[in-house]
Amino acid sequence: MHPAIYKALRCQLFSVVLLFMVGQSGILPPVDILALAALQGLAASFIALMMKSDRWWLPIHLVFMPAIVLAAQLRLPANTYALIFGIIVCVYWTSFRSRVPLFLSNRATVHRFAAVLDGERPFCVLDVGSGTGSFATTLARLRPDWQITGCELAPAPYAMSRWLSRRLPNIALLRQDFWTLSLHNYDLVYAFLSPTPMEALWRKVRTEMPAGALFVSNSFPVPGVEPERTIEVGDKRQTRLFCYRIPGSCRQ
């Protein structure tokens, strides 16, 4: 089992023990089971914060136990829960292992990205972890002279991206782990992942991409590396694109 899962289980277990001890002490007034589950979720989220879990685990801890209690009260058929679990697995797939949640690039980001690079020669662009194709399909429409490739492993987002891009001749979609994909043939690699894989991804792009190529990371800079430029998108979430040029001396 992945270490992140062990940490999540410890957070849940510690929060249950903490709530039990508080209840035994008499400090906690009588509450119904849903309120008790909500308190457990708050405690689990706080413990996860103290244990320096990735921030996207916090809402999961917050709603995990209340969701179980609410689901039990609905008295749904047993196969309903199996169906819900299957949908979640198809959407998030190996997120528990990679610690990369599903982030979607908004249209403002893609339009700003295309506008800044408007004067560039035709690019061969790769979107690693392309999700539902929100970046790749929009960019393919904006720049029909560019060849866009999206790489996504989770089956549900991949299937949606295939449907959305079905009429775009300049886009190719791969159902593949991008860590196993060679980057030698791409002029630009775009990523919207999480802080966790950035150091390893930088080593990969620096080693495999040709000298002079661009690596662009949405929102998450490469630790300890100064970007060549930072693009301010100007949207509501104040998105920034960190652009890194691949130097010839780093190619191996």
C-alpha positions in Angstrom: 0.0 0.0 0.0 1.2 3.5 -0.8 2.6 5.6 2.1 0.0 8.3 1.5 -2.7 5.8 2.1 -1.1 4.7 5.4 -0.9 8.3 6.5 -4.6 8.8 5.6 -5.6 5.7 7.6 -3.6 6.9 10.6 -5.3 10.3 10.4 -8.7 8.6 10.4 -7.8 6.2 13.2 -6.2 8.9 15.4 -9.3 11.1 15.0 -11.6 8.3 16.1 -9.4 7.6 19.1 -9.3 11.3 20.0 -13.1 11.7 19.7 -13.6 8.6 21.8 -11.3 10.0 24.5 -13.1 13.3 24.5 -16.4 11.5 24.7 -15.3 9.4 27.7 -14.0 12.5 29.5 -17.6 14.0 29.6 -16.5 17.2 27.8 -18.5 16.3 24.7 -22.3 16.9 25.1 -24.7 14.4 23.6 -24.9 14.7 19.9 -26.5 12.7 17.0 -24.4 10.4 14.9 -24.2 12.9 11.9 -22.8 15.6 14.2 -20.4 13.1 15.6 -19.2 12.1 12.1 -18.8 15.8 11.3 -16.6 16.3 14.4 -14.6 13.2 13.4 -14.0 14.7 10.0 -12.8 18.0 11.4 -10.4 16.1 13.7 -9.1 14.0 10.9 -8.5 17.1 8.7 -6.7 18.8 11.5 -4.5 15.8 12.2 -3.8 15.5 8.4 -2.7 19.2 8.4 -0.4 18.6 11.4 1.1 15.5 9.6 1.7 17.7 6.6 -0.5 15.7 4.2 -1.0 17.1 0.7 -3.7 19.8 1.0 -6.1 17.9 -1.3 -6.4 15.2 1.4 -8.0 17.7 3.8 -11.5 17.8 2.2 -11.4 14.1 1.8 -10.9 13.6 5.5 -13.5 16.2 6.2 -16.3 14.5 4.3 -15.3 10.8 4.5 -17.1 9.8 7.7 -20.1 12.1 7.2 -20.5 10.6 3.7 -20.5 7.1 5.1 -23.1 8.0 7.8 -25.4 9.7 5.2 -25.0 6.9 2.8 -26.0 4.4 5.5 -29.1 6.4 6.3 -30.2 6.5 2.6 -30.5 2.6 2.7 -29.5 2.4 -1.0 -29.1 -1.1 -2.6 -25.6 -2.6 -2.0 -24.7 -2.5 -5.7 -25.1 1.3 -5.7 -22.1 1.7 -3.5 -20.1 -0.6 -5.8 -21.1 1.5 -8.8 -20.1 4.7 -7.0 -16.8 3.2 -6.1 -16.2 2.1 -9.6 -16.9 5.6 -11.0 -14.5 7.1 -8.5 -11.8 4.6 -9.5 -12.3 5.3 -13.2 -12.0 9.0 -12.6 -9.1 9.2 -10.2 -7.4 5.8 -11.0 -3.8 6.0 -9.5 -4.1 9.4 -7.8 -3.6 7.8 -4.4 -0.1 6.6 -5.7 0.9 9.6 -7.8 -0.6 12.2 -5.4 -1.8 14.1 -8.5 -5.5 15.0 -8.3 -7.6 15.9 -11.3 -7.0 19.5 -12.1 -8.7 21.1 -15.2 -7.2 24.0 -17.1 -9.7 26.8 -17.6 -10.3 28.5 -20.9 -8.7 31.7 -19.8 -5.5 29.9 -19.2 -5.5 28.2 -22.6 -6.3 31.4 -24.4 -3.6 33.3 -22.6 -1.1 30.5 -23.3 -1.9 30.5 -27.0 -1.8 34.3 -27.2 1.6 34.6 -25.6 3.1 32.0 -28.0 1.2 33.3 -31.0 4.3 34.3 -33.0 6.0 31.0 -32.5 6.6 28.4 -35.2 4.3 25.4 -35.3 4.7 23.4 -32.1 4.5 19.8 -31.2 2.9 20.1 -27.8 2.4 17.4 -25.1 -0.1 17.8 -22.2 1.0 15.4 -19.5 -1.9 14.2 -17.3 -4.4 15.7 -19.8 -7.5 14.7 -17.9 -10.7 15.5 -19.8 -8.7 17.3 -22.5 -9.7 20.8 -21.2 -6.3 22.2 -22.2 -5.5 20.0 -25.2 -8.8 20.3 -27.1 -9.1 24.1 -26.5 -5.5 24.6 -27.7 -6.1 22.4 -30.7 -9.0 24.6 -31.8 -7.0 27.8 -31.2 -3.9 26.7 -33.0 -4.8 24.3 -35.8 -1.2 24.6 -37.1 0.1 22.9 -33.9 0.1 19.2 -33.3 -1.3 18.6 -29.8 -0.9 15.3 -27.8 -2.6 14.5 -24.6 -1.4 11.8 -22.2 -3.9 10.5 -19.6 -4.0 7.2 -17.7 -7.4 7.4 -15.9 -10.0 5.7 -18.1 -13.0 8.1 -17.5 -11.2 11.4 -18.2 -9.5 9.8 -21.1 -12.8 8.6 -22.6 -14.3 12.0 -22.2 -11.3 13.7 -23.9 -11.5 11.3 -26.8 -15.2 12.2 -27.3 -14.5 16.0 -27.0 -11.7 15.8 -29.5 -13.3 13.5 -32.0 -13.5 16.2 -34.8 -10.1 17.8 -34.2 -7.5 16.5 -36.8 -4.5 18.0 -35.0 -4.9 16.2 -31.7 -3.7 12.8 -30.6 -4.7 11.2 -27.2 -2.7 8.5 -25.5 -4.0 6.4 -22.6 -0.6 6.0 -21.0 1.4 6.9 -17.9 3.4 9.9 -19.0 6.4 8.7 -16.9 6.8 5.9 -19.5 6.5 8.3 -22.5 9.6 9.6 -24.3 9.6 13.4 -24.6 12.3 13.6 -27.3 9.8 14.6 -30.1 8.1 17.5 -28.3 8.8 21.2 -28.6 6.7 22.0 -25.6 5.5 20.1 -22.6 2.6 21.4 -20.5 1.8 20.1 -17.0 -1.0 20.9 -14.5 -0.2 18.4 -11.8 0.7 19.1 -8.1 3.8 20.1 -6.2 4.7 16.5 -5.5 6.1 15.3 -8.8 7.6 18.6 -10.0 11.3 17.7 -9.2 11.1 14.3 -10.8 9.2 15.7 -13.8 11.9 18.4 -14.3 14.6 15.8 -14.3 12.7 13.9 -17.0 12.0 16.9 -19.3 15.6 18.2 -18.8 17.0 14.8 -19.8 14.6 13.9 -22.7 13.5 17.1 -24.3 15.6 18.8 -27.0 17.7 21.8 -26.2 15.7 25.0 -26.6 12.4 23.3 -25.9 9.9 24.7 -23.4 8.4 23.2 -20.3 5.4 25.0 -18.9 3.9 24.2 -15.5 0.5 25.6 -14.5 0.5 26.9 -10.9 3.3 24.7 -9.5 7.0 25.9 -10.0 9.9 23.6 -10.1 11.6 23.8 -6.7 14.9 25.6 -6.7 14.8 26.4 -10.4 14.2 30.0 -11.7 11.7 30.1 -14.6 12.7 31.9 -17.8 9.4 33.8 -17.5 6.2 33.7 -15.6 2.9 34.3 -17.4 0.1 35.9 -15.4 -3.2 34.7 -16.8 -5.4 37.3 -15.0 -8.2 34.9 -14.2 -10.2 34.7 -10.9 -7.9 32.0 -9.4 -4.8 34.1 -10.3 -3.2 31.4 -12.4 0.4 31.6 -13.2 2.3 29.6 -15.8 6.0 28.9 -15.1 8.0 28.6 -18.3 11.4 26.8 -18.3 13.8 26.6 -21.3 15.6 23.4 -21.7 19.4 24.2 -21.9 21.6 22.2 -24.2 24.1 21.5 -21.5 21.5 19.6 -19.5 20.7 17.1 -22.3 22.1 13.7 -21.6 
